[in-house]
Amino acid sequence: MEAKYHVCATCIHFLAERKAEGMVFTCNRLKYETKPTYKFDCWTPKEHVKKLMKKRGEFHE
């Protein structure tokens, strides 16, 4: 998979919450605070990312 997609922000487990201290990004699967640009091996792309990758010939199920 291409690195341009394989980041936390494009994963189904990524959660972004606005809090008083600012935005907090969490991996719901790993239960870790993360950043949108971080990359883990457990990446599962969101549906719209899969569609874009399929359209460009970069994703095969």
PDB file of N, CA, C and O in Angstrom:
ATOM      1  N   MET A   1       0.836  -1.181   0.000  1.00  0.00           N
ATOM      2  CA  MET A   1       0.000   0.000   0.000  1.00  0.00           C
ATOM      3  C   MET A   1       0.882   1.245   0.000  1.00  0.00           C
ATOM      4  O   MET A   1       1.962   1.267   0.590  1.00  0.00           O
ATOM      5  N   GLU A   2       0.407   2.239  -0.653  1.00  0.00           N
ATOM      6  CA  GLU A   2       1.174   3.468  -0.779  1.00  0.00           C
ATOM      7  C   GLU A   2       1.249   4.226   0.540  1.00  0.00           C
ATOM      8  O   GLU A   2       0.269   4.318   1.279  1.00  0.00           O
ATOM      9  N   ALA A   3       2.423   4.764   0.815  1.00  0.00           N
ATOM     10  CA  ALA A   3       2.638   5.515   2.050  1.00  0.00           C
ATOM     11  C   ALA A   3       1.773   6.772   2.118  1.00  0.00           C
ATOM     12  O   ALA A   3       1.452   7.238   3.212  1.00  0.00           O
ATOM     13  N   LYS A   4       1.388   7.330   0.959  1.00  0.00           N
ATOM     14  CA  LYS A   4       0.606   8.562   0.998  1.00  0.00           C
ATOM     15  C   LYS A   4      -0.773   8.354   1.609  1.00  0.00           C
ATOM     16  O   LYS A   4      -1.403   9.320   2.039  1.00  0.00           O
ATOM     17  N   TYR A   5      -1.250   7.127   1.654  1.00  0.00           N
ATOM     18  CA  TYR A   5      -2.535   6.824   2.280  1.00  0.00           C
ATOM     19  C   TYR A   5      -2.363   6.193   3.660  1.00  0.00           C
ATOM     20  O   TYR A   5      -3.207   6.382   4.536  1.00  0.00           O
ATOM     21  N   HIS A   6      -1.290   5.454   3.856  1.00  0.00           N
ATOM     22  CA  HIS A   6      -1.122   4.644   5.056  1.00  0.00           C
ATOM     23  C   HIS A   6      -0.688   5.496   6.261  1.00  0.00           C
ATOM     24  O   HIS A   6       0.458   5.433   6.705  1.00  0.00           O
ATOM     25  N   VAL A   7      -1.611   6.272   6.763  1.00  0.00           N
ATOM     26  CA  VAL A   7      -1.385   7.072   7.971  1.00  0.00           C
ATOM     27  C   VAL A   7      -2.635   6.970   8.845  1.00  0.00           C
ATOM     28  O   VAL A   7      -3.712   6.625   8.360  1.00  0.00           O
ATOM     29  N   CYS A   8      -2.487   7.266  10.104  1.00  0.00           N
ATOM     30  CA  CYS A   8      -3.591   7.115  11.054  1.00  0.00           C
ATOM     31  C   CYS A   8      -4.868   7.845  10.630  1.00  0.00           C
ATOM     32  O   CYS A   8      -5.965   7.316  10.810  1.00  0.00           O
ATOM     33  N   ALA A   9      -4.743   9.025  10.083  1.00  0.00           N
ATOM     34  CA  ALA A   9      -5.929   9.819   9.729  1.00  0.00           C
ATOM     35  C   ALA A   9      -6.816   9.129   8.701  1.00  0.00           C
ATOM     36  O   ALA A   9      -7.995   9.465   8.592  1.00  0.00           O
ATOM     37  N   THR A  10      -6.279   8.166   7.938  1.00  0.00           N
ATOM     38  CA  THR A  10      -7.070   7.469   6.922  1.00  0.00           C
ATOM     39  C   THR A  10      -7.545   6.099   7.394  1.00  0.00           C
ATOM     40  O   THR A  10      -8.099   5.335   6.603  1.00  0.00           O
ATOM     41  N   CYS A  11      -7.339   5.778   8.658  1.00  0.00           N
ATOM     42  CA  CYS A  11      -7.689   4.473   9.230  1.00  0.00           C
ATOM     43  C   CYS A  11      -9.066   4.512   9.904  1.00  0.00           C
ATOM     44  O   CYS A  11      -9.470   5.536  10.456  1.00  0.00           O
ATOM     45  N   ILE A  12      -9.771   3.391   9.849  1.00  0.00           N
ATOM     46  CA  ILE A  12     -11.098   3.313  10.461  1.00  0.00           C
ATOM     47  C   ILE A  12     -11.056   3.439  11.981  1.00  0.00           C
ATOM     48  O   ILE A  12     -12.078   3.731  12.601  1.00  0.00           O
ATOM     49  N   HIS A  13      -9.910   3.228  12.581  1.00  0.00           N
ATOM     50  CA  HIS A  13      -9.788   3.263  14.045  1.00  0.00           C
ATOM     51  C   HIS A  13      -9.399   4.642  14.587  1.00  0.00           C
ATOM     52  O   HIS A  13      -9.306   4.823  15.801  1.00  0.00           O
ATOM     53  N   PHE A  14      -9.175   5.601  13.709  1.00  0.00           N
ATOM     54  CA  PHE A  14      -8.724   6.938  14.094  1.00  0.00           C
ATOM     55  C   PHE A  14      -9.882   7.788  14.596  1.00  0.00           C
ATOM     56  O   PHE A  14     -10.909   7.906  13.928  1.00  0.00           O
ATOM     57  N   LEU A  15      -9.712   8.376  15.771  1.00  0.00           N
ATOM     58  CA  LEU A  15     -10.722   9.267  16.352  1.00  0.00           C
ATOM     59  C   LEU A  15     -10.108  10.626  16.625  1.00  0.00           C
ATOM     60  O   LEU A  15      -9.005  10.717  17.164  1.00  0.00           O
ATOM     61  N   ALA A  16     -10.810  11.672  16.259  1.00  0.00           N
ATOM     62  CA  ALA A  16     -10.378  13.042  16.527  1.00  0.00           C
ATOM     63  C   ALA A  16     -11.436  13.703  17.399  1.00  0.00           C
ATOM     64  O   ALA A  16     -12.615  13.730  17.047  1.00  0.00           O
ATOM     65  N   GLU A  17     -11.005  14.236  18.538  1.00  0.00           N
ATOM     66  CA  GLU A  17     -11.937  14.889  19.470  1.00  0.00           C
ATOM     67  C   GLU A  17     -11.428  16.280  19.826  1.00  0.00           C
ATOM     68  O   GLU A  17     -10.246  16.471  20.111  1.00  0.00           O
ATOM     69  N   ARG A  18     -12.333  17.240  19.804  1.00  0.00           N
ATOM     70  CA  ARG A  18     -11.987  18.587  20.225  1.00  0.00           C
ATOM     71  C   ARG A  18     -12.213  18.686  21.729  1.00  0.00           C
ATOM     72  O   ARG A  18     -13.310  18.427  22.223  1.00  0.00           O
ATOM     73  N   LYS A  19     -11.165  19.061  22.444  1.00  0.00           N
ATOM     74  CA  LYS A  19     -11.243  19.219  23.899  1.00  0.00           C
ATOM     75  C   LYS A  19     -10.798  20.636  24.244  1.00  0.00           C
ATOM     76  O   LYS A  19     -10.312  21.370  23.384  1.00  0.00           O
ATOM     77  N   ALA A  20     -10.966  21.007  25.489  1.00  0.00           N
ATOM     78  CA  ALA A  20     -10.604  22.354  25.920  1.00  0.00           C
ATOM     79  C   ALA A  20      -9.140  22.681  25.620  1.00  0.00           C
ATOM     80  O   ALA A  20      -8.812  23.818  25.280  1.00  0.00           O
ATOM     81  N   GLU A  21      -8.260  21.683  25.748  1.00  0.00           N
ATOM     82  CA  GLU A  21      -6.824  21.892  25.507  1.00  0.00           C
ATOM     83  C   GLU A  21      -6.447  21.789  24.029  1.00  0.00           C
ATOM     84  O   GLU A  21      -5.282  21.974  23.676  1.00  0.00           O
ATOM     85  N   GLY A  22      -7.415  21.499  23.168  1.00  0.00           N
ATOM     86  CA  GLY A  22      -7.167  21.392  21.727  1.00  0.00           C
ATOM     87  C   GLY A  22      -7.609  20.037  21.199  1.00  0.00           C
ATOM     88  O   GLY A  22      -8.317  19.298  21.884  1.00  0.00           O
ATOM     89  N   MET A  23      -7.197  19.715  19.995  1.00  0.00           N
ATOM     90  CA  MET A  23      -7.565  18.452  19.372  1.00  0.00           C
ATOM     91  C   MET A  23      -6.770  17.298  19.983  1.00  0.00           C
ATOM     92  O   MET A  23      -5.569  17.406  20.231  1.00  0.00           O
ATOM     93  N   VAL A  24      -7.478  16.195  20.219  1.00  0.00           N
ATOM     94  CA  VAL A  24      -6.848  14.980  20.729  1.00  0.00           C
ATOM     95  C   VAL A  24      -7.149  13.873  19.732  1.00  0.00           C
ATOM     96  O   VAL A  24      -8.305  13.625  19.390  1.00  0.00           O
ATOM     97  N   PHE A  25      -6.093  13.211  19.268  1.00  0.00           N
ATOM     98  CA  PHE A  25      -6.219  12.142  18.285  1.00  0.00           C
ATOM     99  C   PHE A  25      -5.901  10.817  18.957  1.00  0.00           C
ATOM    100  O   PHE A  25      -4.887  10.691  19.643  1.00  0.00           O
ATOM    101  N   THR A  26      -6.768   9.828  18.760  1.00  0.00           N
ATOM    102  CA  THR A  26      -6.629   8.540  19.430  1.00  0.00           C
ATOM    103  C   THR A  26      -6.852   7.408  18.446  1.00  0.00           C
ATOM    104  O   THR A  26      -7.663   7.514  17.526  1.00  0.00           O
ATOM    105  N   CYS A  27      -6.112   6.311  18.656  1.00  0.00           N
ATOM    106  CA  CYS A  27      -6.379   5.079  17.925  1.00  0.00           C
ATOM    107  C   CYS A  27      -7.334   4.267  18.792  1.00  0.00           C
ATOM    108  O   CYS A  27      -6.960   3.817  19.875  1.00  0.00           O
ATOM    109  N   ASN A  28      -8.546   4.082  18.330  1.00  0.00           N
ATOM    110  CA  ASN A  28      -9.562   3.366  19.096  1.00  0.00           C
ATOM    111  C   ASN A  28      -9.199   1.891  19.270  1.00  0.00           C
ATOM    112  O   ASN A  28      -9.596   1.274  20.259  1.00  0.00           O
ATOM    113  N   ARG A  29      -8.459   1.323  18.333  1.00  0.00           N
ATOM    114  CA  ARG A  29      -8.056  -0.077  18.404  1.00  0.00           C
ATOM    115  C   ARG A  29      -6.923  -0.274  19.418  1.00  0.00           C
ATOM    116  O   ARG A  29      -6.996  -1.160  20.270  1.00  0.00           O
ATOM    117  N   LEU A  30      -5.874   0.557  19.321  1.00  0.00           N
ATOM    118  CA  LEU A  30      -4.709   0.417  20.189  1.00  0.00           C
ATOM    119  C   LEU A  30      -4.867   1.136  21.529  1.00  0.00           C
ATOM    120  O   LEU A  30      -4.129   0.870  22.477  1.00  0.00           O
ATOM    121  N   LYS A  31      -5.841   2.055  21.596  1.00  0.00           N
ATOM    122  CA  LYS A  31      -6.080   2.866  22.802  1.00  0.00           C
ATOM    123  C   LYS A  31      -4.887   3.768  23.122  1.00  0.00           C
ATOM    124  O   LYS A  31      -4.579   4.014  24.288  1.00  0.00           O
ATOM    125  N   TYR A  32      -4.218   4.259  22.070  1.00  0.00           N
ATOM    126  CA  TYR A  32      -3.079   5.165  22.214  1.00  0.00           C
ATOM    127  C   TYR A  32      -3.442   6.523  21.660  1.00  0.00           C
ATOM    128  O   TYR A  32      -4.240   6.638  20.730  1.00  0.00           O
ATOM    129  N   GLU A  33      -2.847   7.553  22.241  1.00  0.00           N
ATOM    130  CA  GLU A  33      -2.936   8.864  21.610  1.00  0.00           C
ATOM    131  C   GLU A  33      -1.995   8.820  20.413  1.00  0.00           C
ATOM    132  O   GLU A  33      -0.907   8.249  20.496  1.00  0.00           O
ATOM    133  N   THR A  34      -2.401   9.407  19.328  1.00  0.00           N
ATOM    134  CA  THR A  34      -1.623   9.344  18.095  1.00  0.00           C
ATOM    135  C   THR A  34      -1.647  10.693  17.392  1.00  0.00           C
ATOM    136  O   THR A  34      -2.195  11.662  17.917  1.00  0.00           O
ATOM    137  N   LYS A  35      -1.071  10.756  16.243  1.00  0.00           N
ATOM    138  CA  LYS A  35      -1.092  11.950  15.391  1.00  0.00           C
ATOM    139  C   LYS A  35      -1.622  11.512  14.027  1.00  0.00           C
ATOM    140  O   LYS A  35      -1.457  10.350  13.655  1.00  0.00           O
ATOM    141  N   PRO A  36      -2.251  12.407  13.279  1.00  0.00           N
ATOM    142  CA  PRO A  36      -2.800  12.030  11.974  1.00  0.00           C
ATOM    143  C   PRO A  36      -1.767  11.461  11.002  1.00  0.00           C
ATOM    144  O   PRO A  36      -2.115  10.655  10.139  1.00  0.00           O
ATOM    145  N   THR A  37      -0.505  11.866  11.130  1.00  0.00           N
ATOM    146  CA  THR A  37       0.535  11.421  10.199  1.00  0.00           C
ATOM    147  C   THR A  37       1.292  10.180  10.663  1.00  0.00           C
ATOM    148  O   THR A  37       2.151   9.687   9.933  1.00  0.00           O
ATOM    149  N   TYR A  38       1.000   9.666  11.849  1.00  0.00           N
ATOM    150  CA  TYR A  38       1.680   8.458  12.318  1.00  0.00           C
ATOM    151  C   TYR A  38       1.242   7.266  11.480  1.00  0.00           C
ATOM    152  O   TYR A  38       0.212   7.312  10.808  1.00  0.00           O
ATOM    153  N   LYS A  39       2.037   6.198  11.525  1.00  0.00           N
ATOM    154  CA  LYS A  39       1.787   5.006  10.719  1.00  0.00           C
ATOM    155  C   LYS A  39       2.018   3.758  11.576  1.00  0.00           C
ATOM    156  O   LYS A  39       3.066   3.621  12.206  1.00  0.00           O
ATOM    157  N   PHE A  40       1.033   2.843  11.599  1.00  0.00           N
ATOM    158  CA  PHE A  40       1.152   1.576  12.319  1.00  0.00           C
ATOM    159  C   PHE A  40       0.841   0.436  11.356  1.00  0.00           C
ATOM    160  O   PHE A  40       0.168   0.647  10.348  1.00  0.00           O
ATOM    161  N   ASP A  41       1.317  -0.758  11.650  1.00  0.00           N
ATOM    162  CA  ASP A  41       1.107  -1.925  10.788  1.00  0.00           C
ATOM    163  C   ASP A  41      -0.335  -2.419  10.777  1.00  0.00           C
ATOM    164  O   ASP A  41      -0.700  -3.206   9.903  1.00  0.00           O
ATOM    165  N   CYS A  42      -1.149  -1.990  11.705  1.00  0.00           N
ATOM    166  CA  CYS A  42      -2.533  -2.472  11.808  1.00  0.00           C
ATOM    167  C   CYS A  42      -3.518  -1.627  11.004  1.00  0.00           C
ATOM    168  O   CYS A  42      -4.728  -1.728  11.206  1.00  0.00           O
ATOM    169  N   TRP A  43      -3.021  -0.815  10.115  1.00  0.00           N
ATOM    170  CA  TRP A  43      -3.831   0.136   9.341  1.00  0.00           C
ATOM    171  C   TRP A  43      -4.933  -0.552   8.549  1.00  0.00           C
ATOM    172  O   TRP A  43      -4.675  -1.503   7.810  1.00  0.00           O
ATOM    173  N   THR A  44      -6.167  -0.067   8.707  1.00  0.00           N
ATOM    174  CA  THR A  44      -7.324  -0.498   7.916  1.00  0.00           C
ATOM    175  C   THR A  44      -7.935   0.766   7.321  1.00  0.00           C
ATOM    176  O   THR A  44      -8.487   1.588   8.052  1.00  0.00           O
ATOM    177  N   PRO A  45      -7.842   0.930   5.999  1.00  0.00           N
ATOM    178  CA  PRO A  45      -8.298   2.188   5.393  1.00  0.00           C
ATOM    179  C   PRO A  45      -9.801   2.396   5.499  1.00  0.00           C
ATOM    180  O   PRO A  45     -10.582   1.445   5.470  1.00  0.00           O
ATOM    181  N   LYS A  46     -10.188   3.660   5.621  1.00  0.00           N
ATOM    182  CA  LYS A  46     -11.606   4.034   5.602  1.00  0.00           C
ATOM    183  C   LYS A  46     -12.165   3.749   4.212  1.00  0.00           C
ATOM    184  O   LYS A  46     -11.412   3.643   3.244  1.00  0.00           O
ATOM    185  N   GLU A  47     -13.475   3.627   4.117  1.00  0.00           N
ATOM    186  CA  GLU A  47     -14.120   3.246   2.862  1.00  0.00           C
ATOM    187  C   GLU A  47     -13.808   4.228   1.729  1.00  0.00           C
ATOM    188  O   GLU A  47     -13.544   3.803   0.604  1.00  0.00           O
ATOM    189  N   HIS A  48     -13.836   5.534   2.009  1.00  0.00           N
ATOM    190  CA  HIS A  48     -13.559   6.499   0.941  1.00  0.00           C
ATOM    191  C   HIS A  48     -12.112   6.416   0.449  1.00  0.00           C
ATOM    192  O   HIS A  48     -11.830   6.721  -0.710  1.00  0.00           O
ATOM    193  N   VAL A  49     -11.204   6.005   1.324  1.00  0.00           N
ATOM    194  CA  VAL A  49      -9.799   5.830   0.931  1.00  0.00           C
ATOM    195  C   VAL A  49      -9.668   4.585   0.051  1.00  0.00           C
ATOM    196  O   VAL A  49      -8.938   4.598  -0.940  1.00  0.00           O
ATOM    197  N   LYS A  50     -10.378   3.505   0.417  1.00  0.00           N
ATOM    198  CA  LYS A  50     -10.382   2.294  -0.410  1.00  0.00           C
ATOM    199  C   LYS A  50     -10.885   2.602  -1.817  1.00  0.00           C
ATOM    200  O   LYS A  50     -10.300   2.153  -2.803  1.00  0.00           O
ATOM    201  N   LYS A  51     -11.977   3.375  -1.909  1.00  0.00           N
ATOM    202  CA  LYS A  51     -12.543   3.720  -3.215  1.00  0.00           C
ATOM    203  C   LYS A  51     -11.541   4.508  -4.052  1.00  0.00           C
ATOM    204  O   LYS A  51     -11.380   4.241  -5.243  1.00  0.00           O
ATOM    205  N   LEU A  52     -10.875   5.465  -3.443  1.00  0.00           N
ATOM    206  CA  LEU A  52      -9.884   6.263  -4.149  1.00  0.00           C
ATOM    207  C   LEU A  52      -8.715   5.384  -4.608  1.00  0.00           C
ATOM    208  O   LEU A  52      -8.243   5.516  -5.737  1.00  0.00           O
ATOM    209  N   MET A  53      -8.257   4.500  -3.742  1.00  0.00           N
ATOM    210  CA  MET A  53      -7.151   3.612  -4.088  1.00  0.00           C
ATOM    211  C   MET A  53      -7.544   2.643  -5.209  1.00  0.00           C
ATOM    212  O   MET A  53      -6.743   2.365  -6.101  1.00  0.00           O
ATOM    213  N   LYS A  54      -8.778   2.131  -5.160  1.00  0.00           N
ATOM    214  CA  LYS A  54      -9.268   1.239  -6.223  1.00  0.00           C
ATOM    215  C   LYS A  54      -9.327   1.986  -7.550  1.00  0.00           C
ATOM    216  O   LYS A  54      -8.927   1.454  -8.586  1.00  0.00           O
ATOM    217  N   LYS A  55      -9.823   3.210  -7.518  1.00  0.00           N
ATOM    218  CA  LYS A  55      -9.943   4.041  -8.717  1.00  0.00           C
ATOM    219  C   LYS A  55      -8.564   4.249  -9.351  1.00  0.00           C
ATOM    220  O   LYS A  55      -8.440   4.281 -10.576  1.00  0.00           O
ATOM    221  N   ARG A  56      -7.545   4.388  -8.527  1.00  0.00           N
ATOM    222  CA  ARG A  56      -6.187   4.613  -9.012  1.00  0.00           C
ATOM    223  C   ARG A  56      -5.412   3.305  -9.231  1.00  0.00           C
ATOM    224  O   ARG A  56      -4.241   3.332  -9.610  1.00  0.00           O
ATOM    225  N   GLY A  57      -6.070   2.165  -8.992  1.00  0.00           N
ATOM    226  CA  GLY A  57      -5.433   0.874  -9.187  1.00  0.00           C
ATOM    227  C   GLY A  57      -4.410   0.520  -8.126  1.00  0.00           C
ATOM    228  O   GLY A  57      -3.488  -0.253  -8.385  1.00  0.00           O
ATOM    229  N   GLU A  58      -4.563   1.081  -6.925  1.00  0.00           N
ATOM    230  CA  GLU A  58      -3.582   0.891  -5.851  1.00  0.00           C
ATOM    231  C   GLU A  58      -4.083  -0.013  -4.730  1.00  0.00           C
ATOM    232  O   GLU A  58      -3.354  -0.258  -3.770  1.00  0.00           O
ATOM    233  N   PHE A  59      -5.311  -0.513  -4.834  1.00  0.00           N
ATOM    234  CA  PHE A  59      -5.880  -1.341  -3.763  1.00  0.00           C
ATOM    235  C   PHE A  59      -6.541  -2.564  -4.367  1.00  0.00           C
ATOM    236  O   PHE A  59      -7.299  -2.466  -5.332  1.00  0.00           O
ATOM    237  N   HIS A  60      -6.244  -3.713  -3.789  1.00  0.00           N
ATOM    238  CA  HIS A  60      -6.850  -4.966  -4.226  1.00  0.00           C
ATOM    239  C   HIS A  60      -7.281  -5.737  -2.988  1.00  0.00           C
ATOM    240  O   HIS A  60      -6.476  -5.962  -2.084  1.00  0.00           O
ATOM    241  N   GLU A  61      -8.536  -6.139  -2.943  1.00  0.00           N
ATOM    242  CA  GLU A  61      -9.048  -6.878  -1.778  1.00  0.00           C
ATOM    243  C   GLU A  61      -8.740  -8.343  -1.925  1.00  0.00           C
ATOM    244  O   GLU A  61      -9.087  -9.138  -1.051  1.00  0.00           O
TER     245      GLU A  61
END
